[in-house]
Amino acid sequence: MRKCIVAGNWKMNGNLTANAELVKGLLSTRSGSDNVDVLVCPPAVYIPQVAALLQDSDFSLGAQNASAFEKGAYTGDISLNMLAEFGVQYVILGHSERRALFGEDDAQVADKFCAVVSAGVTPIVCIGETLEERQAGQTLEVVSRQLRAVLEVADKAKLADAVVAYEPVWAIGTGLTATPEQAQEVHQALRALIAEYDAAAALKVRILYGGSVTADSAAQLFAKPDIDGGLVGGASLKAKDFLAICSAAADASANG
């Protein structure tokens, strides 16, 4: 059985005081669960602070992006080796905001995937369609193209350890959420695509749902057989809400 994972993407939010209060709230309430991996992904400048705050806890630390390059004249980039020095275990790649606002394309995401895996860090590869693409009936075509770009270059021996996050663009930060049935349809198709490259890995790869995940929607989403947790945005900035989503994931794992 796949272990559920809940990742909190803080995006460009936080400050030293707010971060400390948020992590304190998470640590004071969460009792831990053997069947759920939980991580937070703060802005890069706060990774050292959050790493120190999470020390000796059962939370993992993630980053929101990383460079495909190991070192060199890449002003503004941060390498995997730099992130790893602060205990970063996961890196989000190809988030729709990176694609739409900063021009990252499928090939760049695939290059970053290879760099992350080579550094011994776990990638969380984000894919998803816009509202226009969904209305045009292109959802599966779009997400398959985005994921296939990664699968074509992935080290098959390490593919099973990767994480995929399906985030319909029209549901991110809008308050809209794909129905559990809509999400399951896409997740099932993504797992079938992975199976074309490695059938064993397809059974192990964890596929998360992201897009305005809330405590109310989490339980129904996580109950679906191919949804293995969530990539959480706004709700991850509130300890109570984030922990409720983690509890929903733990319940889904226990009942699965």
Order of alpha helices (4+ residues) and beta strands (2+ residues): beta-alpha-beta-alpha-beta-alpha-beta-alpha-alpha-beta-alpha-alpha-beta-alpha-alpha-beta-alpha-beta-alpha
